[in-house]
Amino acid sequence: MALCHCNIRVELREVRLADKPKEMLAASEKGTVPILVLENQTVLDQSLDIMRWAINQSYPNKSLSNSWSIDGSLELENHLIKLNDSEFKNSLDGYKYGKSSASLNQIDYRDKAEKFLEQLEKLLTENRFLLGENISLADVSIFPFIRQFAGVDPTWFGNSKYERLAFWLHSFIKSDLFLTSMTKYPIWEAGSLDKTYYFN
């Protein structure tokens, strides 16, 4: 979504994680996506790093609304993203995959995840987006995880108290930015002459 928003042209290599190509592992030993290899061969293999790089390339002026930067909100932005990537992600995994431990079942994980949802709901009662009236990096970073959470039990989520969060989620899912970003591409094969380029 960040690359699309920033109009950055990249060569996409859609891979099958069950059969990881050696070229992918050579670029990054972590073996997961996304991986962005820059023209100078610098490798970015964390989603947030790729997003920040893209924004800095296209919108170095942070006062612009399309820079996904909200003045005075950097500390809160970092806090929300950190919570999302740690506590909420762990609870989401337990809820999504039905994991059970000696002390927690699937519903327990959902209950734990709700602590984060409550924070987001409160922020959305004050603003259109999480940090203000414009989209921020926090919105786009957190949105895919809320989408996953809602998808585990759509009926429960739809009937929950998180009405503003549900509206926020729906607005992203229906956005041109998301729909364009979710275009499906054929699996890349080494030596293929067909290259799919993705740009807005």
N, CA and C of each residue as an Amber inpcrd file, in Angstrom:
protein
   600
   0.8250000  -1.2020000   0.0000000   0.0000000   0.0000000   0.0000000
   0.8610000   1.2550000   0.0000000   1.9630000   1.2280000   0.7410000
   2.8430000   2.3920000   0.7970000   3.5210000   2.6270000  -0.5480000
   3.9890000   1.5650000  -1.1770000   4.6330000   1.7060000  -2.4770000
   3.6610000   2.2380000  -3.5120000   2.4450000   1.7610000  -3.4610000
   1.4150000   2.2230000  -4.3820000   1.0910000   3.6890000  -4.1240000
   0.8880000   4.0430000  -2.8710000   0.5850000   5.4200000  -2.4940000
   1.6880000   6.3700000  -2.9350000   2.9160000   5.8990000  -2.8760000
   4.0620000   6.7500000  -3.1900000   4.4680000   6.7010000  -4.6610000
   3.7010000   5.9430000  -5.4620000   3.9920000   5.8530000  -6.9030000
   5.4080000   5.3650000  -7.1820000   5.8410000   4.3990000  -6.4010000
   7.1920000   3.8580000  -6.5860000   7.1100000   2.5870000  -7.4280000
   7.8420000   2.5890000  -8.5210000   7.8180000   1.4820000  -9.4690000
   8.7640000   0.3880000  -8.9870000   8.2550000  -0.8130000  -8.8660000
   9.0820000  -1.9400000  -8.4270000   8.7880000  -3.1560000  -9.2980000
   9.7520000  -4.0420000  -9.3650000   9.5180000  -5.3330000 -10.0130000
   9.0070000  -6.2860000  -8.9420000   7.8280000  -6.8150000  -9.1660000
   7.2450000  -7.7240000  -8.1870000   7.6290000  -9.1590000  -8.4900000
   7.9870000  -9.8870000  -7.4650000   8.2370000 -11.3160000  -7.5930000
   7.3410000 -12.0370000  -6.5850000   6.2330000 -12.4950000  -7.0770000
   5.2910000 -13.2450000  -6.2300000   5.8740000 -14.6310000  -5.9790000
   6.0100000 -15.0190000  -4.7060000   6.6470000 -16.3000000  -4.3820000
   5.6920000 -17.2010000  -3.6160000   5.9730000 -18.4660000  -3.6920000
   5.2360000 -19.4670000  -2.9210000   6.1100000 -19.8140000  -1.7100000
   5.6240000 -19.4660000  -0.5090000   6.4560000 -19.6340000   0.6820000
   6.7250000 -21.1010000   1.0110000   5.8990000 -21.9870000   0.4740000
   6.1570000 -23.4160000   0.6820000   7.2970000 -23.9090000  -0.2120000
   7.6690000 -23.1030000  -1.1790000   8.7520000 -23.4600000  -2.0970000
   9.5600000 -22.1890000  -2.3800000  10.2880000 -21.7360000  -1.3820000
  10.9850000 -20.4550000  -1.4750000  12.1310000 -20.5240000  -2.4720000
  12.1540000 -19.5970000  -3.4290000  13.2580000 -19.6010000  -4.3920000
  14.5680000 -19.2050000  -3.7310000  15.6460000 -19.7680000  -4.2420000
  16.9650000 -19.4950000  -3.6560000  17.3270000 -18.0190000  -3.7790000
  16.8090000 -17.3380000  -4.7990000  17.0670000 -15.9120000  -4.9680000
  16.4760000 -15.1110000  -3.8090000  15.3470000 -15.5520000  -3.3110000
  14.7170000 -14.8770000  -2.1750000  15.5560000 -15.0570000  -0.9120000
  15.9890000 -16.2660000  -0.6600000  16.7880000 -16.5530000   0.5350000
  18.1620000 -15.8970000   0.4550000  18.6580000 -15.7080000  -0.7640000
  19.9420000 -15.0270000  -0.9230000  19.8050000 -13.5520000  -0.5670000
  18.6310000 -12.9930000  -0.8420000  18.4040000 -11.5750000  -0.5270000
  18.2050000 -11.3740000   0.9610000  17.4900000 -12.3130000   1.6080000
  17.2280000 -12.1970000   3.0420000  17.0430000 -13.5840000   3.6390000
  17.8730000 -13.9140000   4.5950000  17.8390000 -15.2400000   5.2020000
  16.5980000 -15.4530000   6.0640000  15.8690000 -14.3830000   6.3920000
  14.7030000 -14.5500000   7.2650000  13.6290000 -15.3980000   6.6120000
  13.6000000 -15.4390000   5.2920000  12.7090000 -16.3550000   4.5910000
  11.2420000 -16.0100000   4.6290000  10.9220000 -14.7750000   4.9450000
   9.5280000 -14.3450000   4.9140000   9.4240000 -13.0820000   4.0640000
   8.2130000 -12.7730000   3.6720000   7.9850000 -11.5630000   2.8820000
   7.3790000 -10.4900000   3.7720000   7.5120000  -9.2090000   3.3850000
   8.1070000  -8.7190000   2.1470000   9.6130000  -8.5440000   2.2480000
  10.2360000  -8.5120000   1.0860000  11.6570000  -8.1760000   0.9750000
  11.7740000  -7.1660000  -0.1560000  12.4140000  -6.0410000   0.1040000
  12.6310000  -5.0410000  -0.9360000  14.1280000  -4.8860000  -1.1500000
  14.5670000  -5.1360000  -2.3760000  15.9700000  -4.9610000  -2.7360000
  16.0730000  -3.6720000  -3.5380000  16.7970000  -2.6930000  -3.0040000
  16.9330000  -1.4050000  -3.6670000  17.9680000  -1.4760000  -4.7860000
  18.0010000  -0.4460000  -5.6090000  18.9320000  -0.4360000  -6.7360000
  20.3870000  -0.5080000  -6.2920000  20.6740000   0.0120000  -5.0960000
  22.0520000  -0.0480000  -4.5940000  22.3250000  -1.3380000  -3.8230000
  21.3690000  -2.2890000  -3.9130000  21.4560000  -3.6190000  -3.3020000
  21.2100000  -3.6180000  -1.7970000  20.8390000  -2.4710000  -1.2390000
  20.3810000  -2.4520000   0.1530000  19.1060000  -3.2840000   0.2590000
  19.0030000  -4.0770000   1.3140000  17.8400000  -4.9390000   1.4940000
  17.0180000  -4.4750000   2.6960000  15.7450000  -4.2470000   2.4580000
  14.7940000  -3.9340000   3.5270000  13.8540000  -5.1170000   3.6440000
  13.8350000  -5.7740000   4.8140000  12.9900000  -6.9620000   4.9400000
  12.0210000  -6.8850000   6.1180000  11.6870000  -5.6520000   6.4900000
  10.6340000  -5.4300000   7.4810000   9.6010000  -4.4840000   6.8700000
   8.3330000  -4.8180000   7.0190000   7.2730000  -4.0250000   6.3960000
   7.3660000  -2.5490000   6.7710000   7.5500000  -2.2830000   8.0510000
   7.5780000  -0.8950000   8.5090000   8.7590000  -0.1340000   7.9040000
   9.9040000  -0.7970000   7.7710000  11.0690000  -0.1490000   7.1620000
  10.7890000   0.1940000   5.6960000  10.1100000  -0.7100000   5.0060000
   9.7720000  -0.4630000   3.5990000   8.8040000   0.7040000   3.4880000
   7.8210000   0.7570000   4.3700000   6.8460000   1.8440000   4.3530000
   7.5270000   3.1880000   4.6070000   8.3660000   3.2250000   5.6050000
   9.0490000   4.4840000   5.9410000   9.9890000   4.9140000   4.8220000
  10.6700000   3.9590000   4.2270000  11.5490000   4.2800000   3.1050000
  10.7550000   4.8910000   1.9650000   9.6230000   4.2770000   1.6280000
   8.7970000   4.7630000   0.5220000   8.2970000   6.1760000   0.7820000
   7.8060000   6.4150000   1.9840000   7.3010000   7.7440000   2.3380000
   8.4150000   8.7840000   2.2590000   9.5800000   8.4320000   2.7680000
  10.6950000   9.3810000   2.7490000  11.1550000   9.6930000   1.3290000
  11.0250000   8.7080000   0.4270000  11.4100000   8.9420000  -0.9630000
  10.4730000   9.9230000  -1.6490000   9.1810000   9.7450000  -1.4320000
   8.1890000  10.5100000  -2.1880000   7.6570000  11.7380000  -1.4670000
   7.6620000  11.6840000  -0.1390000   7.0850000  12.7940000   0.6240000
   8.0150000  13.2160000   1.7620000   9.1780000  13.7420000   1.4260000
  10.1030000  14.1840000   2.4800000   9.5510000  15.3490000   3.3020000
   8.6120000  16.0900000   2.7260000   7.9800000  17.2030000   3.4460000
   6.8630000  16.6420000   4.3200000   7.1280000  16.4820000   5.6070000
   6.1830000  15.8340000   6.5130000   4.9540000  16.6900000   6.8300000
   4.9570000  17.9290000   6.3520000   3.7890000  18.7770000   6.6080000
   2.6600000  18.4970000   5.6240000   2.9480000  17.7370000   4.5700000
   1.9250000  17.4090000   3.5820000   1.0370000  16.2860000   4.0940000
  -0.2670000  16.3740000   3.8250000  -1.2060000  15.3680000   4.3250000
  -0.9250000  13.9910000   3.7420000  -0.4140000  13.9250000   2.5090000
  -0.1580000  12.6190000   1.9060000   1.1700000  12.0100000   2.3370000
   1.8370000  12.6610000   3.3050000   3.0730000  12.0960000   3.8530000
   2.7930000  11.0800000   4.9590000   1.5080000  10.8860000   5.2870000
   1.0930000   9.9730000   6.3510000   1.7290000  10.3250000   7.6870000
   2.0290000  11.5990000   7.8580000   2.6320000  12.0760000   9.1020000
   1.7060000  13.0980000   9.7470000   1.4420000  12.9140000  11.0440000
   0.5800000  13.8270000  11.7870000   1.4450000  14.5890000  12.7790000
   1.4750000  15.8930000  12.6350000   2.3260000  16.7300000  13.4760000
   2.0630000  16.4910000  14.9630000   3.1320000  16.2400000  15.7120000
   3.0300000  16.0610000  17.1540000   2.5750000  14.6940000  17.6060000
   2.4390000  13.7450000  16.6620000   1.8930000  12.4280000  17.0210000
   2.8960000  11.2910000  16.8790000   4.1670000  11.6130000  16.6740000
   5.1550000  10.5610000  16.4290000   5.2590000   9.5850000  17.5960000
   5.2370000  10.0970000  18.8160000   5.3590000   9.2170000  19.9870000
   4.1790000   8.2550000  20.0660000   2.9620000   8.7640000  19.8650000
   1.7790000   7.9100000  19.9000000   1.7930000   6.9310000  18.7340000
   2.2190000   7.3910000  17.5780000   2.3040000   6.5170000  16.4040000
   3.2240000   5.3360000  16.6880000   4.4200000   5.6110000  17.2020000
   5.3710000   4.5430000  17.5090000   4.8300000   3.6050000  18.5780000
   4.1370000   4.1740000  19.5650000   3.5600000   3.3610000  20.6370000
   2.5130000   2.3960000  20.0950000   1.6240000   2.8860000  19.2470000
   0.5590000   2.0420000  18.6890000   1.1360000   0.9420000  17.8060000
   2.1000000   1.3060000  16.9850000   2.6990000   0.3070000  16.0990000
   3.4330000  -0.7610000  16.9040000   4.1000000  -0.3470000  17.9680000
   4.8120000  -1.3110000  18.8220000   3.8300000  -2.2630000  19.4970000
   2.7210000  -1.7310000  20.0140000   1.7000000  -2.5770000  20.6340000
   1.1070000  -3.5480000  19.6240000   0.8580000  -3.0380000  18.4300000
   0.2840000  -3.8650000  17.3730000   1.2080000  -5.0300000  17.0290000
   2.4960000  -4.7340000  16.9150000   3.4610000  -5.7370000  16.4670000
   3.8880000  -6.7080000  17.5630000   3.5140000  -6.4170000  18.7940000
   3.9190000  -7.2960000  19.8990000   2.7020000  -7.9260000  20.5780000
   2.1220000  -7.2350000  21.5290000   1.0280000  -7.8040000  22.3210000
  -0.1720000  -8.1900000  21.4620000  -0.6040000  -7.2670000  20.5890000
  -1.7910000  -7.5790000  19.7840000  -1.5170000  -8.7070000  18.7980000
  -0.3630000  -8.6810000  18.1470000  -0.0210000  -9.7370000  17.1890000
   0.0100000 -11.0980000  17.8650000   0.5510000 -11.1800000  19.0720000
   0.5820000 -12.4560000  19.7870000  -0.8270000 -12.9480000  20.1040000
  -1.6790000 -12.0280000  20.5490000  -3.0650000 -12.3980000  20.8570000
  -3.8180000 -12.7750000  19.5830000  -3.5680000 -12.0450000  18.5120000
  -4.2030000 -12.3450000  17.2300000  -3.8420000 -13.7450000  16.7470000
  -2.5810000 -14.1100000  16.8640000  -2.1530000 -15.4440000  16.4290000
  -2.8840000 -16.5290000  17.2130000  -2.9960000 -16.3350000  18.5290000
  -3.6970000 -17.3070000  19.3500000  -5.1690000 -17.4150000  18.9810000
  -5.7670000 -16.2860000  18.6780000  -7.1850000 -16.2320000  18.2940000
  -7.3970000 -16.7740000  16.8860000  -6.5720000 -16.3510000  15.9610000
  -6.7330000 -16.7160000  14.5500000  -6.4980000 -18.2040000  14.3070000
  -5.4880000 -18.7470000  14.9440000  -5.1230000 -20.1350000  14.6870000
  -5.6770000 -21.1010000  15.7330000  -6.5000000 -20.5730000  16.6450000
  -7.1440000 -21.4240000  17.6330000  -6.1730000 -22.0880000  18.5810000
  -5.0610000 -21.4140000  18.8420000  -4.0530000 -21.9940000  19.7360000
  -4.5730000 -22.0490000  21.1640000  -4.2230000 -23.0850000  21.8380000
  -4.5650000 -23.2050000  23.2550000  -3.2990000 -23.5130000  24.0410000
  -3.2340000 -22.9470000  25.2070000  -2.1090000 -23.2380000  26.0920000
  -2.6790000 -23.7690000  27.3910000  -1.8140000 -23.9590000  28.3640000
  -2.2750000 -24.4790000  29.6520000  -3.2570000 -23.5260000  30.3110000
  -3.1600000 -22.2480000  29.9930000  -4.0010000 -21.2660000  30.6840000
  -4.9170000 -20.4570000  29.7760000  -4.7040000 -20.5070000  28.4370000
  -5.4810000 -19.6760000  27.5300000  -6.1030000 -20.4920000  26.3990000
  -7.3690000 -20.2120000  26.0960000  -7.9940000 -20.8100000  24.9210000
  -8.2350000 -19.7180000  23.8820000  -8.8950000 -20.0650000  22.7850000
  -9.0710000 -19.1100000  21.6950000  -9.8130000 -17.8420000  22.1380000
 -10.8360000 -18.0000000  22.9380000 -11.6180000 -16.8440000  23.3910000
 -10.8010000 -15.9900000  24.3610000  -9.9600000 -16.6290000  25.1420000
  -9.0740000 -15.8690000  26.0360000  -8.1520000 -14.9550000  25.2280000
  -7.6390000 -15.4850000  24.1170000  -6.7810000 -14.6760000  23.2490000
  -7.5670000 -13.5100000  22.6560000  -8.8200000 -13.7680000  22.2920000
  -9.6470000 -12.6840000  21.7690000  -9.8560000 -11.6140000  22.8300000
 -10.1030000 -12.0370000  24.0430000 -10.2890000 -11.0860000  25.1430000
  -9.0370000 -10.2350000  25.3490000  -7.8750000 -10.8630000  25.2490000
  -6.6240000 -10.1160000  25.3980000  -6.4600000  -9.1140000  24.2610000
  -6.8240000  -9.5260000  23.0630000  -6.7010000  -8.6480000  21.8970000
  -7.6130000  -7.4380000  22.0140000  -8.7220000  -7.6000000  22.7050000
  -9.6830000  -6.5060000  22.8170000  -9.1210000  -5.2850000  23.5480000
  -8.1300000  -5.4700000  24.3590000  -7.5320000  -4.3240000  25.0500000
  -6.9910000  -3.3200000  24.0320000  -6.4040000  -3.8470000  22.9710000
  -5.8780000  -2.9780000  21.9210000  -7.0260000  -2.3710000  21.1060000
  -8.0310000  -3.1860000  20.8150000  -9.1810000  -2.6840000  20.0650000
  -9.8630000  -1.5320000  20.7990000  -9.9200000  -1.6380000  22.1020000
 -10.5500000  -0.5760000  22.8980000  -9.7790000   0.7310000  22.7660000
  -8.4610000   0.6500000  22.7200000  -7.6490000   1.8580000  22.5290000
  -7.9190000   2.4930000  21.1710000  -7.9980000   1.6450000  20.1480000
  -8.2470000   2.1580000  18.8050000  -9.6430000   2.7640000  18.6910000
 -10.6030000   2.1110000  19.2870000 -11.9810000   2.6170000  19.2550000
 -12.0550000   3.9930000  19.9070000 -11.3600000   4.1570000  21.0180000
 -11.3630000   5.4490000  21.7080000 -10.7470000   6.5400000  20.8350000
  -9.6340000   6.2170000  20.1780000  -8.9950000   7.1950000  19.3050000
  -9.9150000   7.5870000  18.1530000 -10.6840000   6.6310000  17.6570000
 -11.5610000   6.8980000  16.5230000 -12.8440000   7.6210000  16.9230000
 -13.1070000   7.7260000  18.2160000 -14.2250000   8.5600000  18.6550000
 -13.8280000  10.0310000  18.6380000 -12.5120000  10.2720000  18.6010000
 -12.0000000  11.6410000  18.6380000 -11.6190000  12.1520000  17.2510000
 -11.2660000  11.2380000  16.3530000 -10.8010000  11.6290000  15.0230000
 -11.3150000  10.6560000  13.9690000 -11.2210000  11.0730000  12.7270000
 -11.6110000  10.2120000  11.6070000 -10.6690000   9.0300000  11.4760000
  -9.3740000   9.2990000  11.6760000  -8.3630000   8.2430000  11.6520000
  -7.7040000   8.1750000  13.0190000  -6.7570000   7.2620000  13.1890000
  -6.2240000   7.0000000  14.5230000  -5.5540000   8.2080000  15.1610000
  -4.8610000   9.0140000  14.3490000  -4.0940000  10.1170000  14.9200000
  -4.6200000  11.4890000  14.5280000  -5.6640000  11.5400000  13.7560000
  -6.1810000  12.8310000  13.3290000  -7.1560000  12.7000000  12.1840000
  -7.3010000  13.7600000  11.4200000  -8.2560000  13.7790000  10.3190000
  -7.6740000  13.2510000   9.0180000  -6.3860000  12.9360000   9.0060000
  -5.7400000  12.3640000   7.8260000  -5.1540000  10.9950000   8.1470000
  -5.0000000  10.1850000   7.1300000  -4.3790000   8.8690000   7.2870000
  -2.9400000   9.0320000   7.7660000  -2.5270000   8.1680000   8.6630000
  -1.1490000   8.1800000   9.1510000  -0.4960000   6.8250000   8.8990000
   0.7940000   6.7780000   9.1160000   1.5210000   5.5200000   8.9980000
   0.9510000   4.4780000   9.9640000   0.4800000   4.9330000  11.1190000
  -0.1050000   4.0160000  12.1000000  -1.3480000   3.3320000  11.5350000
  -2.2030000   4.0950000  10.8580000  -3.4110000   3.5050000  10.2740000
  -3.0660000   2.3760000   9.3150000  -2.1580000   2.6550000   8.3980000
  -1.8490000   1.6840000   7.3550000  -1.0600000   0.5030000   7.9100000
  -0.2570000   0.7330000   8.9340000   0.5010000  -0.3530000   9.5620000
  -0.4100000  -1.3060000  10.3290000  -1.4050000  -0.7650000  10.9810000
  -2.2760000  -1.5490000  11.8660000  -3.4430000  -2.1830000  11.1220000
  -3.9080000  -1.5310000  10.0710000  -5.0830000  -1.9970000   9.3410000
  -5.0540000  -3.4770000   8.9480000  -3.9500000  -4.0110000   8.3660000
  -3.9790000  -5.4240000   7.9580000  -4.2150000  -6.3880000   9.1120000
  -3.7580000  -6.0350000  10.3030000  -3.9270000  -6.9150000  11.4560000
  -5.3600000  -6.8740000  11.9850000  -5.9790000  -5.6950000  11.9290000
  -7.3800000  -5.6020000  12.3250000  -8.2450000  -6.3430000  11.3170000
  -7.8740000  -6.2770000  10.0630000  -8.5840000  -7.0330000   9.0230000
  -8.5190000  -8.5320000   9.3130000  -7.3530000  -9.0100000   9.7030000
  -7.2160000 -10.4260000  10.0560000  -8.0820000 -10.7670000  11.2610000
  -8.0440000  -9.9030000  12.2740000  -8.8240000 -10.1490000  13.4860000
 -10.3100000 -10.2330000  13.1560000 -10.8130000  -9.2690000  12.3940000
 -12.2370000  -9.2420000  12.0470000 -12.6320000 -10.4690000  11.2340000
 -11.6850000 -10.9790000  10.4460000 -11.9880000 -12.1070000   9.5830000
 -12.0990000 -13.4430000  10.2980000 -11.6190000 -13.5380000  11.5310000
 -11.7160000 -14.7960000  12.2750000 -13.1750000 -15.1380000  12.5650000
 -13.9260000 -14.1570000  13.0120000 -15.3450000 -14.3330000  13.3010000
 -16.0690000 -13.0390000  12.9170000 -16.3790000 -12.8730000  11.6210000
 -16.9960000 -11.6280000  11.1530000 -18.3020000 -11.2920000  11.8520000
 -19.0840000 -12.3080000  12.1970000 -20.3600000 -12.0600000  12.8720000
 -20.1280000 -11.4500000  14.2410000 -19.1870000 -12.0240000  14.9900000
 -18.8770000 -11.4780000  16.3190000 -18.3890000 -10.0480000  16.1970000
 -17.4570000  -9.8230000  15.2650000 -16.8930000  -8.4810000  15.1200000
 -17.9760000  -7.4900000  14.6860000 -18.8330000  -7.9040000  13.7760000
 -19.8780000  -7.0240000  13.2920000 -20.8850000  -6.6380000  14.3600000
 -21.0390000  -7.4900000  15.3500000 -21.9850000  -7.2280000  16.4470000
 -21.3040000  -6.6830000  17.6980000 -20.0070000  -6.4300000  17.6030000
 -19.2560000  -5.9770000  18.7730000 -19.4780000  -4.4920000  19.0150000
 -18.8880000  -4.0110000  20.0780000 -19.0130000  -2.6020000  20.4420000
 -18.0690000  -1.6990000  19.6470000 -17.2910000  -2.2930000  18.7510000
 -16.2650000  -1.5290000  18.0460000 -16.8270000  -0.9690000  16.7350000
 -17.8300000  -0.1320000  16.8630000 -18.5330000   0.3870000  15.6870000
 -17.6510000   1.3160000  14.8560000 -16.9350000   2.1900000  15.5100000
 -16.0810000   3.1250000  14.7660000 -14.8930000   2.3970000  14.1430000
 -14.3640000   1.4240000  14.8520000 -13.2600000   0.6360000  14.3080000
 -13.7320000  -0.1510000  13.0840000 -14.9480000  -0.6860000  13.1530000
 -15.4970000  -1.4200000  12.0180000 -15.6760000  -0.5090000  10.8090000
 -16.1260000   0.7180000  11.0410000 -16.2900000   1.6790000   9.9450000
 -14.9340000   2.0420000   9.3470000 -13.9670000   2.2720000  10.2090000
 -12.5850000   2.5690000   9.7860000 -12.0360000   1.4290000   8.9350000
 -12.2290000   0.2020000   9.4070000 -11.7510000  -0.9750000   8.6830000
 -12.4210000  -1.0720000   7.3170000 -13.7370000  -0.9100000   7.2930000
 -14.4940000  -1.0130000   6.0460000 -14.0250000   0.0300000   5.0350000
 -13.7320000   1.2330000   5.5060000 -13.3080000   2.2990000   4.5970000
 -11.9830000   1.9640000   3.9300000 -11.0920000   1.2810000   4.6420000
  -9.8280000   0.8670000   4.0550000 -10.0300000  -0.2760000   3.0700000
 -10.8530000  -1.2460000   3.4370000 -11.0800000  -2.4150000   2.5890000
 -11.6940000  -2.0140000   1.2480000 -12.5150000  -0.9830000   1.2620000
 -13.1790000  -0.5280000   0.0370000 -12.3830000   0.5320000  -0.7130000
 -11.2420000   0.9340000  -0.1920000 -10.4710000   2.0130000  -0.7990000
  -9.7580000   1.5460000  -2.0640000  -9.5820000   2.4770000  -2.9980000
  -8.8370000   2.1720000  -4.2180000  -7.4070000   1.7570000  -3.8940000
  -6.8240000   2.3710000  -2.8700000  -5.4500000   2.0580000  -2.4890000
  -5.3090000   0.5890000  -2.1190000  -6.2230000   0.0910000  -1.2960000
  -6.1550000  -1.3090000  -0.8770000  -6.4580000  -2.2490000  -2.0410000
  -7.5160000  -1.9620000  -2.7840000  -7.9190000  -2.8400000  -3.8820000
  -6.8260000  -2.9320000  -4.9470000  -6.1740000  -1.8140000  -5.2340000
  -5.0730000  -1.8320000  -6.1940000  -3.8980000  -2.6460000  -5.6610000
  -3.6370000  -2.4930000  -4.3670000  -2.5140000  -3.2020000  -3.7470000
  -2.7230000  -4.7050000  -3.6890000  -3.9790000  -5.1370000  -3.7070000
  -4.2850000  -6.5570000  -3.5670000  -4.3870000  -7.2830000  -4.9010000
  -3.9510000  -6.6570000  -5.9820000  -3.9500000  -7.3090000  -7.2880000
  -3.1490000  -8.6100000  -7.2140000  -3.6890000  -9.6710000  -7.7980000
  -3.0090000 -10.9780000  -7.7870000  -2.0690000 -11.0910000  -8.9760000
  -0.9090000 -11.6700000  -8.7510000   0.0730000 -11.8590000  -9.8020000
   0.5000000 -13.3210000  -9.8520000   0.9380000 -13.7790000 -11.0210000
   1.3990000 -15.1690000 -11.1230000   2.6770000 -15.3840000 -10.3230000
   2.9090000 -16.6240000  -9.9130000   4.1200000 -16.9670000  -9.1740000
   5.3520000 -16.7230000 -10.0500000   6.3300000 -16.0320000  -9.4790000
   7.5660000 -15.7520000 -10.2000000   8.4400000 -16.9900000 -10.2720000
   9.0900000 -17.1860000 -11.4270000  10.0230000 -18.2910000 -11.5870000
  11.3570000 -17.7480000 -12.0760000  12.4280000 -18.2700000 -11.5370000
  13.7660000 -17.8130000 -11.9300000  13.9660000 -18.0010000 -13.4270000
  14.5200000 -16.9940000 -14.0790000  14.7860000 -17.0890000 -15.5020000
  13.6150000 -16.6940000 -16.3750000  12.4970000 -16.4010000 -15.7600000
  11.3270000 -16.0160000 -16.5420000  11.5680000 -14.6720000 -17.2050000
  11.1500000 -14.5480000 -18.4580000  11.3060000 -13.2920000 -19.1800000
  10.1450000 -12.3470000 -18.9090000   9.0830000 -12.8960000 -18.3280000
   7.9120000 -12.0690000 -18.0390000   8.0940000 -11.3980000 -16.6950000
   8.1150000 -10.0980000 -16.6940000   8.2870000  -9.3420000 -15.4530000
   7.0390000  -8.4960000 -15.2290000   6.4810000  -8.5820000 -14.0480000
   5.2930000  -7.7990000 -13.7130000   5.7180000  -6.5740000 -12.9470000
   5.3680000  -5.4210000 -13.4430000   5.7250000  -4.1830000 -12.7530000
   4.4950000  -3.5880000 -12.0870000   4.7030000  -3.0840000 -10.9240000
   3.6140000  -2.5590000 -10.1030000   3.8660000  -1.0890000  -9.8530000
   3.0210000  -0.2640000 -10.3680000   3.1470000   1.1620000 -10.0710000
   1.7970000   1.8050000 -10.2470000   1.5940000   2.9240000  -9.5810000
   0.3050000   3.5890000  -9.5890000   0.3190000   4.7490000 -10.5780000
